[in-house]
Every structure is written in C-alpha cells, then in structure tokens.
C-alpha cells in the first residue's frame, strides 16, 4: 500500500500537555510528521498536522486522537499520493 500525505485539523480545549499527547499518538503509529502547528485563541486550540501514512493507518490515528482528553474534533483530508516527507536535502551551492 502506497503512503499518502494527509492533513489533520484538530480542534481542542487547551489542556495539560495537549501538543505532547498529539505527537505521542503520531509517534506511536510511526508516521512521518511533515509539519505541525498550533494556534491558541481564548476558547480553543487549533492544531494542523501534515503526515505521511498508509490509508488504513490514518483511520486508526483519527480514532486515537478522538479518544484524547479535551479533543473536540478531528478532520482528515488526503493531500496526495507521494513518497512525501522525505528529508529533502537542499542543494549545495557550487562555485
């Protein structure tokens, strides 16, 4: 099964170690985290995570995230099929 890049949109109430708990779920599922960002407002926290994973695993991740304390919603959007998230080496300047 080919890996795909997925974006997770997580809405939660700020809680103790929220970001750590989200990252722990992702690490436990052994996915490549391409991007991780969070924004806090007066009433909630919005977290956007881009990962690379097989399709069958993304549904497990979604279920695990829903089970975390203070999580209100998790939306999963497929981005594209790719071997994405490789550590891309920047070109070394020549000359």
Phi and psi in radians as a Rosetta constraint file:
Dihedral C 1 N 2 CA 2 C 2 CIRCULARHARMONIC -1.435 0.35
Dihedral N 2 CA 2 C 2 N 3 CIRCULARHARMONIC 2.434 0.35
Dihedral C 2 N 3 CA 3 C 3 CIRCULARHARMONIC -1.264 0.35
Dihedral N 3 CA 3 C 3 N 4 CIRCULARHARMONIC 2.596 0.35
Dihedral C 3 N 4 CA 4 C 4 CIRCULARHARMONIC -2.203 0.35
Dihedral N 4 CA 4 C 4 N 5 CIRCULARHARMONIC 2.785 0.35
Dihedral C 4 N 5 CA 5 C 5 CIRCULARHARMONIC -1.634 0.35
Dihedral N 5 CA 5 C 5 N 6 CIRCULARHARMONIC 2.327 0.35
Dihedral C 5 N 6 CA 6 C 6 CIRCULARHARMONIC -2.248 0.35
Dihedral N 6 CA 6 C 6 N 7 CIRCULARHARMONIC 2.589 0.35
Dihedral C 6 N 7 CA 7 C 7 CIRCULARHARMONIC -2.032 0.35
Dihedral N 7 CA 7 C 7 N 8 CIRCULARHARMONIC 2.237 0.35
Dihedral C 7 N 8 CA 8 C 8 CIRCULARHARMONIC -1.855 0.35
Dihedral N 8 CA 8 C 8 N 9 CIRCULARHARMONIC 2.273 0.35
Dihedral C 8 N 9 CA 9 C 9 CIRCULARHARMONIC -1.944 0.35
Dihedral N 9 CA 9 C 9 N 10 CIRCULARHARMONIC 2.017 0.35
Dihedral C 9 N 10 CA 10 C 10 CIRCULARHARMONIC -2.037 0.35
Dihedral N 10 CA 10 C 10 N 11 CIRCULARHARMONIC 2.246 0.35
Dihedral C 10 N 11 CA 11 C 11 CIRCULARHARMONIC -2.014 0.35
Dihedral N 11 CA 11 C 11 N 12 CIRCULARHARMONIC 2.271 0.35
Dihedral C 11 N 12 CA 12 C 12 CIRCULARHARMONIC -2.587 0.35
Dihedral N 12 CA 12 C 12 N 13 CIRCULARHARMONIC 2.967 0.35
Dihedral C 12 N 13 CA 13 C 13 CIRCULARHARMONIC -1.647 0.35
Dihedral N 13 CA 13 C 13 N 14 CIRCULARHARMONIC 2.404 0.35
Dihedral C 13 N 14 CA 14 C 14 CIRCULARHARMONIC -1.043 0.35
Dihedral N 14 CA 14 C 14 N 15 CIRCULARHARMONIC 2.266 0.35
Dihedral C 14 N 15 CA 15 C 15 CIRCULARHARMONIC -2.459 0.35
Dihedral N 15 CA 15 C 15 N 16 CIRCULARHARMONIC 3.006 0.35
Dihedral C 15 N 16 CA 16 C 16 CIRCULARHARMONIC -1.030 0.35
Dihedral N 16 CA 16 C 16 N 17 CIRCULARHARMONIC 2.086 0.35
Dihedral C 16 N 17 CA 17 C 17 CIRCULARHARMONIC 1.044 0.35
Dihedral N 17 CA 17 C 17 N 18 CIRCULARHARMONIC 0.610 0.35
Dihedral C 17 N 18 CA 18 C 18 CIRCULARHARMONIC -0.974 0.35
Dihedral N 18 CA 18 C 18 N 19 CIRCULARHARMONIC -0.900 0.35
Dihedral C 18 N 19 CA 19 C 19 CIRCULARHARMONIC -1.084 0.35
Dihedral N 19 CA 19 C 19 N 20 CIRCULARHARMONIC -0.721 0.35
Dihedral C 19 N 20 CA 20 C 20 CIRCULARHARMONIC -1.078 0.35
Dihedral N 20 CA 20 C 20 N 21 CIRCULARHARMONIC -0.726 0.35
Dihedral C 20 N 21 CA 21 C 21 CIRCULARHARMONIC -1.178 0.35
Dihedral N 21 CA 21 C 21 N 22 CIRCULARHARMONIC -0.663 0.35
Dihedral C 21 N 22 CA 22 C 22 CIRCULARHARMONIC -1.114 0.35
Dihedral N 22 CA 22 C 22 N 23 CIRCULARHARMONIC -0.840 0.35
Dihedral C 22 N 23 CA 23 C 23 CIRCULARHARMONIC -1.107 0.35
Dihedral N 23 CA 23 C 23 N 24 CIRCULARHARMONIC -0.572 0.35
Dihedral C 23 N 24 CA 24 C 24 CIRCULARHARMONIC -1.125 0.35
Dihedral N 24 CA 24 C 24 N 25 CIRCULARHARMONIC -0.709 0.35
Dihedral C 24 N 25 CA 25 C 25 CIRCULARHARMONIC -1.064 0.35
Dihedral N 25 CA 25 C 25 N 26 CIRCULARHARMONIC -0.811 0.35
Dihedral C 25 N 26 CA 26 C 26 CIRCULARHARMONIC -1.132 0.35
Dihedral N 26 CA 26 C 26 N 27 CIRCULARHARMONIC -0.728 0.35
Dihedral C 26 N 27 CA 27 C 27 CIRCULARHARMONIC -1.122 0.35
Dihedral N 27 CA 27 C 27 N 28 CIRCULARHARMONIC -0.699 0.35
Dihedral C 27 N 28 CA 28 C 28 CIRCULARHARMONIC -1.107 0.35
Dihedral N 28 CA 28 C 28 N 29 CIRCULARHARMONIC -0.483 0.35
Dihedral C 28 N 29 CA 29 C 29 CIRCULARHARMONIC -1.599 0.35
Dihedral N 29 CA 29 C 29 N 30 CIRCULARHARMONIC 0.000 0.35
Dihedral C 29 N 30 CA 30 C 30 CIRCULARHARMONIC 0.973 0.35
Dihedral N 30 CA 30 C 30 N 31 CIRCULARHARMONIC 0.893 0.35
Dihedral C 30 N 31 CA 31 C 31 CIRCULARHARMONIC -1.840 0.35
Dihedral N 31 CA 31 C 31 N 32 CIRCULARHARMONIC 2.775 0.35
Dihedral C 31 N 32 CA 32 C 32 CIRCULARHARMONIC -1.522 0.35
Dihedral N 32 CA 32 C 32 N 33 CIRCULARHARMONIC 2.119 0.35
Dihedral C 32 N 33 CA 33 C 33 CIRCULARHARMONIC -1.598 0.35
Dihedral N 33 CA 33 C 33 N 34 CIRCULARHARMONIC 1.988 0.35
Dihedral C 33 N 34 CA 34 C 34 CIRCULARHARMONIC -1.482 0.35
Dihedral N 34 CA 34 C 34 N 35 CIRCULARHARMONIC -0.693 0.35
Dihedral C 34 N 35 CA 35 C 35 CIRCULARHARMONIC -2.635 0.35
Dihedral N 35 CA 35 C 35 N 36 CIRCULARHARMONIC 2.551 0.35
Dihedral C 35 N 36 CA 36 C 36 CIRCULARHARMONIC -2.563 0.35
Dihedral N 36 CA 36 C 36 N 37 CIRCULARHARMONIC 2.136 0.35
Dihedral C 36 N 37 CA 37 C 37 CIRCULARHARMONIC -2.521 0.35
Dihedral N 37 CA 37 C 37 N 38 CIRCULARHARMONIC 2.650 0.35
Dihedral C 37 N 38 CA 38 C 38 CIRCULARHARMONIC -2.416 0.35
Dihedral N 38 CA 38 C 38 N 39 CIRCULARHARMONIC 2.585 0.35
Dihedral C 38 N 39 CA 39 C 39 CIRCULARHARMONIC -2.358 0.35
Dihedral N 39 CA 39 C 39 N 40 CIRCULARHARMONIC 2.257 0.35
Dihedral C 39 N 40 CA 40 C 40 CIRCULARHARMONIC -1.894 0.35
Dihedral N 40 CA 40 C 40 N 41 CIRCULARHARMONIC 2.313 0.35
Dihedral C 40 N 41 CA 41 C 41 CIRCULARHARMONIC -2.016 0.35
Dihedral N 41 CA 41 C 41 N 42 CIRCULARHARMONIC -3.036 0.35
Dihedral C 41 N 42 CA 42 C 42 CIRCULARHARMONIC -1.130 0.35
Dihedral N 42 CA 42 C 42 N 43 CIRCULARHARMONIC -0.485 0.35
Dihedral C 42 N 43 CA 43 C 43 CIRCULARHARMONIC -2.031 0.35
Dihedral N 43 CA 43 C 43 N 44 CIRCULARHARMONIC -0.256 0.35
Dihedral C 43 N 44 CA 44 C 44 CIRCULARHARMONIC -2.745 0.35
Dihedral N 44 CA 44 C 44 N 45 CIRCULARHARMONIC 3.001 0.35
Dihedral C 44 N 45 CA 45 C 45 CIRCULARHARMONIC -2.122 0.35
Dihedral N 45 CA 45 C 45 N 46 CIRCULARHARMONIC 2.290 0.35
Dihedral C 45 N 46 CA 46 C 46 CIRCULARHARMONIC -1.976 0.35
Dihedral N 46 CA 46 C 46 N 47 CIRCULARHARMONIC 2.179 0.35
Dihedral C 46 N 47 CA 47 C 47 CIRCULARHARMONIC -2.063 0.35
Dihedral N 47 CA 47 C 47 N 48 CIRCULARHARMONIC 2.312 0.35
Dihedral C 47 N 48 CA 48 C 48 CIRCULARHARMONIC -2.061 0.35
Dihedral N 48 CA 48 C 48 N 49 CIRCULARHARMONIC 2.199 0.35
Dihedral C 48 N 49 CA 49 C 49 CIRCULARHARMONIC -2.265 0.35
Dihedral N 49 CA 49 C 49 N 50 CIRCULARHARMONIC 2.290 0.35
Dihedral C 49 N 50 CA 50 C 50 CIRCULARHARMONIC -1.936 0.35
Dihedral N 50 CA 50 C 50 N 51 CIRCULARHARMONIC 2.195 0.35
Dihedral C 50 N 51 CA 51 C 51 CIRCULARHARMONIC -2.319 0.35
Dihedral N 51 CA 51 C 51 N 52 CIRCULARHARMONIC 2.900 0.35
Dihedral C 51 N 52 CA 52 C 52 CIRCULARHARMONIC -1.996 0.35
Dihedral N 52 CA 52 C 52 N 53 CIRCULARHARMONIC 2.220 0.35
Dihedral C 52 N 53 CA 53 C 53 CIRCULARHARMONIC -2.787 0.35
Dihedral N 53 CA 53 C 53 N 54 CIRCULARHARMONIC 2.775 0.35
Dihedral C 53 N 54 CA 54 C 54 CIRCULARHARMONIC -1.274 0.35
Dihedral N 54 CA 54 C 54 N 55 CIRCULARHARMONIC 2.696 0.35
Dihedral C 54 N 55 CA 55 C 55 CIRCULARHARMONIC -1.051 0.35
Dihedral N 55 CA 55 C 55 N 56 CIRCULARHARMONIC -0.721 0.35
Dihedral C 55 N 56 CA 56 C 56 CIRCULARHARMONIC -1.162 0.35
Dihedral N 56 CA 56 C 56 N 57 CIRCULARHARMONIC -0.521 0.35
Dihedral C 56 N 57 CA 57 C 57 CIRCULARHARMONIC -1.340 0.35
Dihedral N 57 CA 57 C 57 N 58 CIRCULARHARMONIC -0.520 0.35
Dihedral C 57 N 58 CA 58 C 58 CIRCULARHARMONIC -1.113 0.35
Dihedral N 58 CA 58 C 58 N 59 CIRCULARHARMONIC -0.581 0.35
Dihedral C 58 N 59 CA 59 C 59 CIRCULARHARMONIC -1.241 0.35
Dihedral N 59 CA 59 C 59 N 60 CIRCULARHARMONIC -0.576 0.35
Dihedral C 59 N 60 CA 60 C 60 CIRCULARHARMONIC -1.152 0.35
Dihedral N 60 CA 60 C 60 N 61 CIRCULARHARMONIC -0.761 0.35
Dihedral C 60 N 61 CA 61 C 61 CIRCULARHARMONIC -1.068 0.35
Dihedral N 61 CA 61 C 61 N 62 CIRCULARHARMONIC -0.773 0.35
Dihedral C 61 N 62 CA 62 C 62 CIRCULARHARMONIC -1.025 0.35
Dihedral N 62 CA 62 C 62 N 63 CIRCULARHARMONIC -0.783 0.35
Dihedral C 62 N 63 CA 63 C 63 CIRCULARHARMONIC -1.118 0.35
Dihedral N 63 CA 63 C 63 N 64 CIRCULARHARMONIC -0.728 0.35
Dihedral C 63 N 64 CA 64 C 64 CIRCULARHARMONIC -1.134 0.35
Dihedral N 64 CA 64 C 64 N 65 CIRCULARHARMONIC -0.693 0.35
Dihedral C 64 N 65 CA 65 C 65 CIRCULARHARMONIC -1.140 0.35
Dihedral N 65 CA 65 C 65 N 66 CIRCULARHARMONIC -0.698 0.35
Dihedral C 65 N 66 CA 66 C 66 CIRCULARHARMONIC -1.055 0.35
Dihedral N 66 CA 66 C 66 N 67 CIRCULARHARMONIC -0.504 0.35
Dihedral C 66 N 67 CA 67 C 67 CIRCULARHARMONIC -1.395 0.35
Dihedral N 67 CA 67 C 67 N 68 CIRCULARHARMONIC -0.225 0.35
Dihedral C 67 N 68 CA 68 C 68 CIRCULARHARMONIC -1.203 0.35
Dihedral N 68 CA 68 C 68 N 69 CIRCULARHARMONIC 2.549 0.35
Dihedral C 68 N 69 CA 69 C 69 CIRCULARHARMONIC -1.117 0.35
Dihedral N 69 CA 69 C 69 N 70 CIRCULARHARMONIC 2.447 0.35
Dihedral C 69 N 70 CA 70 C 70 CIRCULARHARMONIC 1.342 0.35
Dihedral N 70 CA 70 C 70 N 71 CIRCULARHARMONIC 0.057 0.35
Dihedral C 70 N 71 CA 71 C 71 CIRCULARHARMONIC -1.467 0.35
Dihedral N 71 CA 71 C 71 N 72 CIRCULARHARMONIC 2.193 0.35
Dihedral C 71 N 72 CA 72 C 72 CIRCULARHARMONIC -1.630 0.35
Dihedral N 72 CA 72 C 72 N 73 CIRCULARHARMONIC -0.738 0.35
Dihedral C 72 N 73 CA 73 C 73 CIRCULARHARMONIC -2.684 0.35
Dihedral N 73 CA 73 C 73 N 74 CIRCULARHARMONIC 2.680 0.35
Dihedral C 73 N 74 CA 74 C 74 CIRCULARHARMONIC -2.362 0.35
Dihedral N 74 CA 74 C 74 N 75 CIRCULARHARMONIC 2.142 0.35
Dihedral C 74 N 75 CA 75 C 75 CIRCULARHARMONIC -2.019 0.35
Dihedral N 75 CA 75 C 75 N 76 CIRCULARHARMONIC 2.383 0.35
Dihedral C 75 N 76 CA 76 C 76 CIRCULARHARMONIC -2.038 0.35
Dihedral N 76 CA 76 C 76 N 77 CIRCULARHARMONIC 2.190 0.35
Dihedral C 76 N 77 CA 77 C 77 CIRCULARHARMONIC -2.147 0.35
Dihedral N 77 CA 77 C 77 N 78 CIRCULARHARMONIC 2.176 0.35
Dihedral C 77 N 78 CA 78 C 78 CIRCULARHARMONIC -1.303 0.35
Dihedral N 78 CA 78 C 78 N 79 CIRCULARHARMONIC 2.398 0.35
Dihedral C 78 N 79 CA 79 C 79 CIRCULARHARMONIC -1.661 0.35
Dihedral N 79 CA 79 C 79 N 80 CIRCULARHARMONIC -1.046 0.35
Dihedral C 79 N 80 CA 80 C 80 CIRCULARHARMONIC -3.042 0.35
Dihedral N 80 CA 80 C 80 N 81 CIRCULARHARMONIC 2.800 0.35
Dihedral C 80 N 81 CA 81 C 81 CIRCULARHARMONIC -1.384 0.35
Dihedral N 81 CA 81 C 81 N 82 CIRCULARHARMONIC 2.283 0.35
Dihedral C 81 N 82 CA 82 C 82 CIRCULARHARMONIC -2.996 0.35
Dihedral N 82 CA 82 C 82 N 83 CIRCULARHARMONIC 2.814 0.35
Dihedral C 82 N 83 CA 83 C 83 CIRCULARHARMONIC -1.518 0.35
Dihedral N 83 CA 83 C 83 N 84 CIRCULARHARMONIC 0.622 0.35
Dihedral C 83 N 84 CA 84 C 84 CIRCULARHARMONIC -1.004 0.35
Dihedral N 84 CA 84 C 84 N 85 CIRCULARHARMONIC 3.013 0.35
Dihedral C 84 N 85 CA 85 C 85 CIRCULARHARMONIC 1.245 0.35
Dihedral N 85 CA 85 C 85 N 86 CIRCULARHARMONIC 0.178 0.35
Dihedral C 85 N 86 CA 86 C 86 CIRCULARHARMONIC -1.118 0.35
Dihedral N 86 CA 86 C 86 N 87 CIRCULARHARMONIC 2.668 0.35
Dihedral C 86 N 87 CA 87 C 87 CIRCULARHARMONIC -1.255 0.35
Dihedral N 87 CA 87 C 87 N 88 CIRCULARHARMONIC 1.841 0.35
Dihedral C 87 N 88 CA 88 C 88 CIRCULARHARMONIC -1.474 0.35
Dihedral N 88 CA 88 C 88 N 89 CIRCULARHARMONIC 2.176 0.35
Dihedral C 88 N 89 CA 89 C 89 CIRCULARHARMONIC -1.455 0.35
Dihedral N 89 CA 89 C 89 N 90 CIRCULARHARMONIC 2.179 0.35
Dihedral C 89 N 90 CA 90 C 90 CIRCULARHARMONIC -1.181 0.35
Dihedral N 90 CA 90 C 90 N 91 CIRCULARHARMONIC 2.621 0.35
Dihedral C 90 N 91 CA 91 C 91 CIRCULARHARMONIC -1.161 0.35
Dihedral N 91 CA 91 C 91 N 92 CIRCULARHARMONIC 2.371 0.35
Dihedral C 91 N 92 CA 92 C 92 CIRCULARHARMONIC -1.443 0.35
Dihedral N 92 CA 92 C 92 N 93 CIRCULARHARMONIC 2.239 0.35
Dihedral C 92 N 93 CA 93 C 93 CIRCULARHARMONIC -1.082 0.35
Dihedral N 93 CA 93 C 93 N 94 CIRCULARHARMONIC 2.429 0.35
Dihedral C 93 N 94 CA 94 C 94 CIRCULARHARMONIC -1.966 0.35
Dihedral N 94 CA 94 C 94 N 95 CIRCULARHARMONIC 2.473 0.35
